[in-house]
Amino acid sequence: MQKILIIQTAFIGDVVLATGVAEKMHLFFPGAEIDFLVRQGNEALLLGHPFLHETLVWHKKQHKYKHLFILLKKILARKYDAVFNLQRFAATGLLTAFSGARQTVGFDKNPLSFLFTKKIPHRFAQPGETIHEIERNNDLVAFLTNDIAAKPRLYPTSGDYVAVQQYTQQPYLCIAPASVWFTKQFPAEKWVALINALPTNFNVYLIGGPADKALCEAIRQRVTNSRMIDLCGSLTFLQSAALQQGAVMNYVNDSAPMHFASAVNAPVTAIYCSTVPSFGYGPLSSNSTIVQTEEPLRCRPCGIHGHKACPLGHFNCAYSITNQQLLQPLPITMPLG
């Protein structure tokens, strides 16, 4: 197998988890050219990736379908041996089915999967079990490799590490307070309470994208911890991952920064509000702690992806989480310098 295309045009975290497929295919086909198709904006995750030949970009927000057919023309010209589609939507199904590849593989939930050469059942955990997303993704390539899912991995460059070096001279914690979904996001006042309760021998860095700046600024204004610095919007994806990698602990929601931490095996405390780890998107770092409410809430989980507001108006799945739970994973002492 000489040329491989992996398709994942969903959100940032989905792309990070999909890098496990690139790891797996490189392991079994080290001489193959592996390309990766993402939506515009997510290509920065893959800059400098040592196993990727090319990153293809779908401009979904402008001239979506026109650019889809431009991509299809490029894919046809590449003459792939195999295309693996991790998406379950018709647009990427079209790219897969008409790619001209000898093997076209995707999930049976894709509406065009009847045109694929191989369609794979999309597994979702039953009550009492957990199937991680990287295991579902691995199902697509298991027939060529094996049943063991490879962990996702990001590759910050030497320049990324240099960019964050000024922040890594003393022990530090990273906090990524934002999420796309309200019910996945630990409330701002709860973040403030946590930051103010943190040991004073750590620097504390807020991280996130430009869209998260207002939230981080609101937190900054209410924090009394003088060692907190707001870096939100000032770091790239890979620079954020590089910073997380050296942290004593990373506090995150069930969101993309959790997957960044997994992809560089950084210590992480993942806070779950309305969602639950059994959905299959939990942290994969060797030092991982999951924090969630200890109250038996009948309304939780209220959905797979989260909501714009708590459906019942109380958001108890977040407000019942305590500082004691969040502080427990931290080392008791950490020398400076």
N, C-alpha and C positions, 0 to 999 in steps of 0.2 A: 504494500500500500504506500503510494508516493505522495498523494495530495488529499488532505482532510479539511473539511469545513465544519466548524461548530457554530451553531446559531443560538444566541440568547439575547433577545432585544427587549427584555423587561427592565426592571429597575436595578439600581447599583448593587444591592445585596445579592440579587439573583445572578448577576454577572460574576461577582466574586465567587459564589458557590459553584458556578459553572466552570471555573478554572480547574477544578478537580478533574474534569474530563480531559482537559489539555494535558495535565500531569499524567494521567493514566495512558493516554494515547502516545505520548512521548516515550513513556516507559516501555511500551510494547512495540512501538514503531519509531525508534529513535532517529531514523533517517528520513522520516516523512516531513513534508512541509505542512504545517498546521496553521490554518487561517481561522479567524474568530470574527463573527459578525455581531455587532452591538448597535444599539440606538445612539444617535448623536448625543454627546456629552459624557458617555461612559467609556469612550476610547482611551481616556487618560489613565484609566485603571491598568491598562495593558502596556503602557509605554516601557520599552526596554525589556519586555518579557523574553527570557532567553529561549523559550521553546516555540515561539510564534513567528511565523513567516510574515504574515500581514494581518492587520486589523481592518476589516471592512466596516463601514459606518452607514447606517440607514438614517436619513434625515426625516424623521417621523413627523416633526412639527410643521414643516414647510414643504409643500409639493410632495406629500407623503407617497401617493401612488405613482406619480411620475418617477420619483427616485427609486421606488420599489422595482420598476421595470428596468431602470438603469443598472441597478444591482443585479437583477436577473441576467442581463446581458453579460456583465462582468463575471458572474458565477459560471455561466455557460462557457465563456472563453477560458476559464481556469481548468476545465476538464477534471473535476474532482473524482477521486476514486470512491469517496464516501462523504456524505453529508449527514450530520447528526443534529437534529432540530430539537432543542430542549423546550421550545414554546408549544403552546396548545391553541394557537390562533391561526386563522385562515391565511393571513398575509405571508407569514413565514412558512406555512404549509405549501403555498404556491411556489416560493423560492426553492423549497426542498423537492417537491414533486417534479418540477420542471428544470431542475439544476443540470440534468444530463449526467449526473453521477451514476456509477455502477451500482452503488448501494445508497439508498435513501432511507433513513431511519428516524422515526419520531414516535410520539405517544399516540395511543389509540384515541385519545380525546381530541386530537387535532381534527377539524372537520374534513381535511383533505388527506387523512391518513390512509384512506383506501387506495390512494395513488402511490404510496410509499412501497418500497420493496420489502420493508420490514416495519411492522407497527408493534409497539411494546405497550403492555398494560400500564397505565399510570396508577401506581399504588398510593393509597392514602391510609394512614394508620387507623386500625379499628380500636375501639375502647380497650384500654389496658396495654397498648403497644405503641411504640414510636418507630417510625420510619423516617430517617433524616433525608432532607432534600438531596444531599450528595449520593445517597443510596438510590433514590429514584433516578437521578441523572445517570448513575453508573449502570442502571438497567439497560440503557440504550447501547452501551458498548460492551456489556458483559459477554455477549456471544463471540466477540473477537478477542477478549482479554480474560477476565475472571470476575468473580462476584465481589471482590474486595474493592470498596470505593476509595479513591484517592482523596486526600484532604485538599481543600482549595489552597492556593498560594498566590500571594502578590510579591513582586520583586522591586521594592524601592531601589533606586539607583544610588550610586555614591553621592551624586549631587543632592538627592533628597535627604540623605543623612547629614550632609554638610549644612543644608538649609535649616535643620532643626537642632544642630549641635549646640547652639547657644542656650537652648532650653534644657539640656540634658546633663548639665554639670553637677546638679544636686538631685537627690531623690525626689521624684515627682509622681503625681497622679494625673490622669486624663479623665475628663468628663465630657461626654457627648450627649447633651441634654435633649436634643430635638428628635422628632420623628415626623414622617409625612402624615401619620394618622394620630388624631388627638388621643384616642383611647390606648395607643401604644406608648404614649409619651408621659413619663413621670412628671407630675405637675411642677411648675416653676418654684412654687413656695416650698415644695418638698426637697428640691435640689438645693435651694438656699439653706434650708435647715441642715441638710447633710454637709454642705461645704463649711458651714460655720462650726460643725461638730468635728471636723477632720483634725487629726493631729497636726500641730503647728510645725513639725519638722519636714513637711512635704510642701513643695511647690504644687499648685493646682492649676491645670490648664483646661480651659473650655475650648472644645474643638467642634467644628461643623462647617457647613457650606455657607455661602453668602445669604441664602434664604433663611438661615437660622440666626442671623445677626441680631434681629430684634429681640428674640427670646434670650439670647446670651447677654445682651445689654441690660435687659430687665433683671436678669439674675445678678449681673455684676453690680447694679445699683443697690441691691438689697443685701449683698454679702458683706460681712464684717471681717472675714478672713483676709488679712492683708497680703497673703502669699498667693492669692488667686489672680491669674492673668487670662484675659479673654483673647484667644487666638482664632476665634471663629471667623471664617472667611479669608484668613490670611495664609492658609496652607492648602496645597493640592491634595488629592486623594492619597497619593503615594507618600507625600510628606507627612500626612496625618498618620498613615500606617507606620511609617518610620518612627514617629514620635511615640505612638502607642507601644511599639515593640520594646522600648527601653523603660516603660513606666513600671512602677511598683504595682499599680493596679489601674485598670481602665473601667470606669463606670459607664454603662451604656443601656439604652433601651433595646427592645426587640426590633432592631433596625440595622441599617448598613454598617455603622461603626462596629457593631458586634462582629460582623463578618470580616471586617478589616482586621480586627484583633485575631480572629481565628486564622486568617491567611498569613499572619506573621508569627503565629503561636505566642501572642502576647497575653499576659494574665488579664482576666476579665471577670467582672461582676455584672451579670446581665439581669436587668430588672424587667419582669413581665407583669404587665397590668391586665389588659383585657384578654390577651392571647396566652397560650400555654405552650411549653416546650414540646409537648407531644405532637404538635402540628408538624414538627420536623425541621425547624429552622433554628435549633439551639446552638450555643457556642461549641466550638470544637477545639479550643486551646487546651493544652495539657493542664493548665491552671485555670479552671473555670468554676464559677459559682453562680447558681441561679437563685435569684431572690424573687419571691412572689408572696402574695397575701397568705397569711396563715388562717384566715377566716374561711369557713365553708360557704362560699357565696354560690347560690344556685344559678345566678345569672352569668357565671363565668365558666367557660369563654362565651362571649356574645357574638363572635364572628372570627373567621380565619384571618382577615387582613386588618381588622380594626375599623373604627367608625370616626366620624367627624365630631361626635359628642357621645357621652354615655347615654345609651338608650333609656335608662331609668333615671337619669339625672343626678345620681349620687356619686358615681365614680369611686365606689368603695374599694374596688380592686387595686387602686393606686393609693388612696389615702390611708388604707389600713396597713401599708408597709411601713416598718419602723426604721429609725436610724440604727438601732441595735442590730437589726438584720444586715444592714448595709455596711456597718463598720466591722462586723465579725471577720470577713475575709482578709482584712488588713493585718500586716505584721504589727506586733505591739510596739516595737521600737525599730528605728532605722537610722543609723548614724549618718551625719552629714558628710559631704566631701567624697 
